[in-house]
Amino acid sequence: MNALDTQARRRLAGLLTKFGLSLEAGDTPCSNWIDGELRAGEQDSITLINPATGGELIAYRDAGADLLEWAVAAATRAQAEWMALTASERGRRMNAAVRRLEGYEEDLAQLESVVAGKPIRDCRGEVAKVREMFEYYAGWCDKQHGEVIPVPTSHLNYVRHVPFGVVGQITPWNAPMFTCAWQLAPAIAAGNGVVLKPSELTPFSSLAIARLLESGGLPKGLINIVNGLGPTTGAALTSHDGIGKLVFVGSPASGRLIAEAGARRLVPSVLELGGKSANIVFSDARLDDAVAGAQAAVFAAAGQSCVAGSRLLIQREVFDAVVERVARAASQIAVGLPEDEATRMGPLQNARQFERVSGMIERAAAAGARVVTGGGRPEDLPPGADGYYLAPTVIADVDETMEIACEEVFGPVLVALPFDDEADAIRLANATRFGLAGAVWTQDPARAHRVAGQLRAGTVWINSYKAINVMSPFGGFRDSGFGRSSGLDGLREYSVPQSVWVETGREASVAMGYGDGRE
Ligand code: NAD
């Protein structure tokens, strides 16, 4: 059993109080935001552990089916109210809603940092993204034009984009605020109501955001947050008849369950899943940039990022030099407590992830791979950092079929693999079930575009890594999922085209079969 982390608990309690998520009698925090009301869960207790110290933080209760029922009903009612407004008014309200975050940015960042164990600097960046996403999609509210199709009959045929009604969203623990706003903003911009379930490990930041947004003028119940475990509250959400579409961000294993649950009810889904992205360094690349890019690509967020550049493919001539330089850069990353301003890499978020990553490193070493740097707990951790810390790790002498080279690690582990030429690099990069992202480092522009065009990945960077913006579509191939988020593509996932036929002829032209009405 983990000891109570009284200091972090006090800090968290203070933050929850600032957002009105105060502890109820018996110390149970309100963990659901439904129909404009805060409610504690009604089912089993879930205990959160501080990732940085390993101490017990707080416990809350799983929402359960009854609260979910209420959330879907609230979203259904509020969605009708939302759609009764003009499109421009919806845009204005989205902008007003996100302005309610002003003055709370630092508290939101602190809340995310203490629960998710992420460096405070990273969390501030995440809050800024929330605002960016809402402002971007607010602008789309009154620009979702339909089309007029020049059909070969006397009809006027137009197409408009119709919302699903209520969408169900499920998000992971690695970027709770980012993924929450990432999916909430396009969903409501397209005219839907939402029931969102964050990861059971990071329940509070989405709750705080939803509450602030609603206070800025969104209809009561348009956004509902329910917290609980995947197999209980999550499964109740995916199987609820009132949900018209499922949007899931998480692991491929859970993604399959969510898509299956949707398919049973013939409800479509978007899956944003994991990755094993290839970061390709050609010998003609500017190696200083490539090395800086390679270490940031995988060690940011302690590797707990879906787009982590976890496979570094290096042209053989420069392999040893690049591995040595990336390992040196990795060993210099400031690993520390999330609240410390100097910290660039924090702990892994939870015990399960820590054990999974540690086990993968051990099995790689046992299979003959060489741990160039890292591989265990970092030395020189500050006092109190007794949580789930792993040093930035670089592994070489890896066979491409080894588990460490094929499976998503989701931790601070880089696997370096040599390649001979362009064709070999493309073959290796695509030799994965995943297809989320990848990068090419070279000074030859023709090669850069040639290789990028042959990578089976939803996002490709050239001489860069991890540039992501809400304006540009994001998503994967195969085990990295399907459907798109961000940009206009992401918005379109939240509506269906409806085709309307209006007879404009003097006489109605009625066809009996598939004719055009002129038989
Ligand atoms: P996870 O799949 O374990 O959990 C994600 C969410 O699914 C949680 O809210 C969980 O409670 C819920 N869930 C689990 N089982 C469920 C079920 N049967 N029914 C309904 N809901 C269920 O993932 P995780 O460990 O939280 O996150 C890490 C994974 O997320 C990694 O694979 C990472 O690559 C991926 N990820 C992908 C993206 C992307 O945009 N592609 C972004 C962030 C994270």
Boltz pocket constraint, residues with backbone or C-beta under 6 A from the ligand:
constraints:
  - pocket:
      binder: B
      contacts: [[A, 170], [A, 171], [A, 172], [A, 173], [A, 174], [A, 175], [A, 179], [A, 197], [A, 198], [A, 199], [A, 200], [A, 228], [A, 229], [A, 230], [A, 231], [A, 233], [A, 234], [A, 235], [A, 238], [A, 249], [A, 250], [A, 251], [A, 252], [A, 253], [A, 254], [A, 255], [A, 257], [A, 258], [A, 271], [A, 272], [A, 273], [A, 274], [A, 275], [A, 305], [A, 306], [A, 307], [A, 408], [A, 410], [A, 436], [A, 480]]
      max_distance: 6.0
